[in-house]
Amino acid sequence: MNGIDISQQCCRQFKKEDMLAFDKIYAMDNDIYNDIRRISGNLWNPSKTDLLLNEVYPGRNLDVPDPWYGTEKNYHEVYAMIDKACEAIIEKFNIQHSKHNIHPA
């Protein structure tokens, strides 16, 4: 429906070493954020971890709602939320990347 092929998508459980392997880790909701913190143990790094929707609504700590028990409309709404947050991440990355790659003339 949204033109994204997820047929090759796979998932796995978070492991504490992910704190070392990734620059940023996003959680969809506060429960998952707390699970990540617990699983990370002594590797916990709060500067590398955030809720996804904080990219759109900084500091509000909003959960991405689970549309499972809703209607098809709820799935479209959640997709739009996630898409907006991902676009914000890409924009932030591009801005940061362009600042670091400026070469004086």
Contacts in CASP RR format, 6 or more apart in sequence:
PFRMAT RR
TARGET T0000
AUTHOR 0000-0000-0000
METHOD contacts of the structure
MODEL  1
MNGIDISQQCCRQFKKEDMLAFDKIYAMDNDIYNDIRRISGNLWNPSKTD
LLLNEVYPGRNLDVPDPWYGTEKNYHEVYAMIDKACEAIIEKFNIQHSKH
NIHPA
2 79 0 8 1.000
2 83 0 8 1.000
14 25 0 8 1.000
14 35 0 8 1.000
14 36 0 8 1.000
14 39 0 8 1.000
15 39 0 8 1.000
16 39 0 8 1.000
16 40 0 8 1.000
16 41 0 8 1.000
16 43 0 8 1.000
17 43 0 8 1.000
18 25 0 8 1.000
18 40 0 8 1.000
19 25 0 8 1.000
19 40 0 8 1.000
19 43 0 8 1.000
19 44 0 8 1.000
19 45 0 8 1.000
19 48 0 8 1.000
19 49 0 8 1.000
20 43 0 8 1.000
22 48 0 8 1.000
23 48 0 8 1.000
24 48 0 8 1.000
24 49 0 8 1.000
24 50 0 8 1.000
24 89 0 8 1.000
25 36 0 8 1.000
25 48 0 8 1.000
25 49 0 8 1.000
25 50 0 8 1.000
26 49 0 8 1.000
26 50 0 8 1.000
26 51 0 8 1.000
26 52 0 8 1.000
26 55 0 8 1.000
27 33 0 8 1.000
27 35 0 8 1.000
27 36 0 8 1.000
27 49 0 8 1.000
27 50 0 8 1.000
27 51 0 8 1.000
27 52 0 8 1.000
28 51 0 8 1.000
28 52 0 8 1.000
28 63 0 8 1.000
28 64 0 8 1.000
29 51 0 8 1.000
29 63 0 8 1.000
29 64 0 8 1.000
29 66 0 8 1.000
30 51 0 8 1.000
30 61 0 8 1.000
30 63 0 8 1.000
33 49 0 8 1.000
33 50 0 8 1.000
33 51 0 8 1.000
36 49 0 8 1.000
37 44 0 8 1.000
37 46 0 8 1.000
37 49 0 8 1.000
40 49 0 8 1.000
51 61 0 8 1.000
51 62 0 8 1.000
51 63 0 8 1.000
52 64 0 8 1.000
52 82 0 8 1.000
52 85 0 8 1.000
53 60 0 8 1.000
53 62 0 8 1.000
53 63 0 8 1.000
53 64 0 8 1.000
53 81 0 8 1.000
53 85 0 8 1.000
54 60 0 8 1.000
54 61 0 8 1.000
54 62 0 8 1.000
55 85 0 8 1.000
55 88 0 8 1.000
55 89 0 8 1.000
55 92 0 8 1.000
56 81 0 8 1.000
56 84 0 8 1.000
56 85 0 8 1.000
56 88 0 8 1.000
64 78 0 8 1.000
64 81 0 8 1.000
64 82 0 8 1.000
65 74 0 8 1.000
65 77 0 8 1.000
65 78 0 8 1.000
66 78 0 8 1.000
67 74 0 8 1.000
67 75 0 8 1.000
67 77 0 8 1.000
67 78 0 8 1.000
END
